[in-house]
């Protein structure tokens, strides 16, 4: 997430087409593992019967976020377009990248690294003697 956020924020600093192509390629490389990785992590913590609902929530949240992205972009363009000599689309990438970097660095994601989530994974593993996170 941190690498994706940094590359996304760098998109606001491009000056020509070549730089844009390079940054967008790097953004695709950092963004591509998100869904497979999220599904893999879900499979570590939930059983086969529970995981379908969780994946449905993941995809639904993506659709909901996409529905609001146009409103956020319009507000950014209207309020920050031309501020500090930067176009609105540049501000959009800079703000988005900085918000994610701040979230990653502030420790809000550290709650997933505590012992209770490890216990949940161990509990899930103990349900089956032939446990494999991707086994169906």
KOLGUKOL-57795 format. One record per residue (C-alpha): chain; residue number from 1; x, y, z; residue in three letters. Coordinates in nm, 3 decimals. Layout:
NODE  sedren  gukol        X        Y        Z  kolfi
NODE       A    NUM        X        Y        Z    ALA
...
//
This chain:
NODE  sedren  gukol        X        Y        Z  kolfi
NODE       A      1    0.000    0.000    0.000    UNK
NODE       A      2    0.281    0.236    0.087    UNK
NODE       A      3    0.456    0.181   -0.247    UNK
NODE       A      4    0.128    0.231   -0.435    UNK
NODE       A      5    0.060    0.553   -0.244    UNK
NODE       A      6    0.407    0.689   -0.314    UNK
NODE       A      7    0.381    0.615   -0.686    UNK
NODE       A      8    0.030    0.762   -0.696    UNK
NODE       A      9    0.153    1.083   -0.534    UNK
NODE       A     10    0.440    1.096   -0.785    UNK
NODE       A     11    0.185    1.098   -1.067    UNK
NODE       A     12    0.108    1.457   -0.972    UNK
NODE       A     13    0.468    1.557   -1.045    UNK
NODE       A     14    0.500    1.435   -1.404    UNK
NODE       A     15    0.599    1.691   -1.665    UNK
NODE       A     16    0.580    1.506   -1.999    UNK
NODE       A     17    0.434    1.198   -2.167    UNK
NODE       A     18    0.738    0.978   -2.107    UNK
NODE       A     19    0.731    1.042   -1.734    UNK
NODE       A     20    0.357    0.976   -1.730    UNK
NODE       A     21    0.401    0.642   -1.907    UNK
NODE       A     22    0.675    0.538   -1.664    UNK
NODE       A     23    0.479    0.641   -1.354    UNK
NODE       A     24    0.157    0.479   -1.476    UNK
NODE       A     25    0.347    0.156   -1.547    UNK
NODE       A     26    0.491    0.163   -1.196    UNK
NODE       A     27    0.143    0.236   -1.059    UNK
NODE       A     28    0.008   -0.069   -1.241    UNK
NODE       A     29    0.290   -0.286   -1.107    UNK
NODE       A     30    0.220   -0.176   -0.749    UNK
NODE       A     31   -0.159   -0.197   -0.786    UNK
NODE       A     32   -0.184   -0.533   -0.965    UNK
NODE       A     33   -0.130   -0.758   -0.659    UNK
NODE       A     34   -0.400   -0.586   -0.451    UNK
NODE       A     35   -0.703   -0.806   -0.522    UNK
NODE       A     36   -0.519   -1.139   -0.530    UNK
NODE       A     37   -0.340   -1.041   -0.210    UNK
NODE       A     38   -0.660   -0.930   -0.040    UNK
NODE       A     39   -0.834   -1.255   -0.130    UNK
NODE       A     40   -0.535   -1.455   -0.009    UNK
NODE       A     41   -0.536   -1.270    0.323    UNK
NODE       A     42   -0.910   -1.327    0.359    UNK
NODE       A     43   -0.855   -1.697    0.296    UNK
NODE       A     44   -0.614   -1.708    0.589    UNK
NODE       A     45   -0.873   -1.588    0.838    UNK
NODE       A     46   -1.207   -1.725    0.715    UNK
NODE       A     47   -1.346   -2.065    0.629    UNK
NODE       A     48   -1.482   -2.160    0.288    UNK
NODE       A     49   -1.836   -2.087    0.404    UNK
NODE       A     50   -1.744   -1.745    0.543    UNK
NODE       A     51   -1.517   -1.623    0.265    UNK
NODE       A     52   -1.783   -1.574   -0.004    UNK
NODE       A     53   -1.954   -1.303    0.199    UNK
NODE       A     54   -1.622   -1.132    0.274    UNK
NODE       A     55   -1.518   -1.128   -0.092    UNK
NODE       A     56   -1.861   -0.992   -0.181    UNK
NODE       A     57   -1.812   -0.712    0.072    UNK
NODE       A     58   -1.467   -0.640   -0.076    UNK
NODE       A     59   -1.605   -0.604   -0.429    UNK
NODE       A     60   -1.909   -0.409   -0.311    UNK
NODE       A     61   -1.688   -0.166   -0.120    UNK
NODE       A     62   -1.485   -0.113   -0.437    UNK
NODE       A     63   -1.800   -0.032   -0.634    UNK
NODE       A     64   -1.921    0.203   -0.359    UNK
NODE       A     65   -1.584    0.380   -0.347    UNK
NODE       A     66   -1.586    0.417   -0.724    UNK
NODE       A     67   -1.930    0.574   -0.712    UNK
NODE       A     68   -1.803    0.849   -0.483    UNK
NODE       A     69   -1.472    0.904   -0.662    UNK
NODE       A     70   -1.629    1.131   -0.922    UNK
NODE       A     71   -1.773    1.357   -0.652    UNK
NODE       A     72   -1.439    1.374   -0.473    UNK
NODE       A     73   -1.262    1.454   -0.801    UNK
NODE       A     74   -1.515    1.725   -0.887    UNK
NODE       A     75   -1.472    1.887   -0.546    UNK
NODE       A     76   -1.093    1.873   -0.579    UNK
NODE       A     77   -1.101    2.026   -0.927    UNK
NODE       A     78   -1.339    2.301   -0.819    UNK
NODE       A     79   -1.153    2.401   -0.503    UNK
NODE       A     80   -0.787    2.330   -0.577    UNK
NODE       A     81   -0.765    2.362   -0.956    UNK
NODE       A     82   -0.492    2.618   -1.023    UNK
NODE       A     83   -0.382    2.648   -0.659    UNK
NODE       A     84   -0.004    2.673   -0.621    UNK
NODE       A     85    0.021    2.658   -1.001    UNK
NODE       A     86   -0.095    2.294   -1.016    UNK
NODE       A     87   -0.390    2.158   -1.211    UNK
NODE       A     88   -0.673    1.985   -1.028    UNK
NODE       A     89   -0.581    1.636   -1.148    UNK
NODE       A     90   -0.233    1.677   -1.001    UNK
NODE       A     91   -0.383    1.774   -0.667    UNK
NODE       A     92   -0.608    1.469   -0.678    UNK
NODE       A     93   -0.314    1.229   -0.710    UNK
NODE       A     94   -0.106    1.415   -0.451    UNK
NODE       A     95   -0.387    1.421   -0.193    UNK
NODE       A     96   -0.480    1.058   -0.250    UNK
NODE       A     97   -0.120    0.943   -0.220    UNK
NODE       A     98   -0.055    1.149    0.091    UNK
NODE       A     99   -0.369    1.023    0.265    UNK
NODE       A    100   -0.271    0.661    0.212    UNK
NODE       A    101    0.090    0.725    0.315    UNK
NODE       A    102   -0.035    0.895    0.632    UNK
NODE       A    103   -0.266    0.603    0.709    UNK
NODE       A    104    0.013    0.350    0.657    UNK
NODE       A    105    0.258    0.541    0.871    UNK
NODE       A    106    0.017    0.634    1.151    UNK
NODE       A    107   -0.018    0.277    1.269    UNK
NODE       A    108   -0.386    0.235    1.188    UNK
NODE       A    109   -0.297   -0.086    1.008    UNK
NODE       A    110   -0.098   -0.220    1.304    UNK
NODE       A    111   -0.413   -0.362    1.463    UNK
NODE       A    112   -0.392   -0.653    1.220    UNK
NODE       A    113   -0.052   -0.751    1.354    UNK
NODE       A    114   -0.158   -0.814    1.712    UNK
NODE       A    115   -0.185   -1.150    1.881    UNK
NODE       A    116   -0.563   -1.177    1.849    UNK
NODE       A    117   -0.550   -1.194    1.468    UNK
NODE       A    118   -0.271   -1.451    1.492    UNK
NODE       A    119   -0.494   -1.650    1.728    UNK
NODE       A    120   -0.779   -1.629    1.478    UNK
NODE       A    121   -0.551   -1.768    1.207    UNK
NODE       A    122   -0.436   -2.048    1.440    UNK
NODE       A    123   -0.798   -2.124    1.530    UNK
NODE       A    124   -0.884   -2.143    1.160    UNK
NODE       A    125   -0.589   -2.375    1.102    UNK
NODE       A    126   -0.697   -2.604    1.382    UNK
NODE       A    127   -1.039   -2.661    1.221    UNK
NODE       A    128   -0.885   -2.891    0.965    UNK
NODE       A    129   -0.588   -3.121    0.994    UNK
NODE       A    130   -0.508   -3.066    0.625    UNK
NODE       A    131   -0.522   -2.686    0.639    UNK
NODE       A    132   -0.410   -2.488    0.342    UNK
NODE       A    133   -0.532   -2.127    0.297    UNK
NODE       A    134   -0.624   -2.177   -0.068    UNK
NODE       A    135   -0.756   -2.533   -0.041    UNK
NODE       A    136   -1.124   -2.570   -0.125    UNK
//
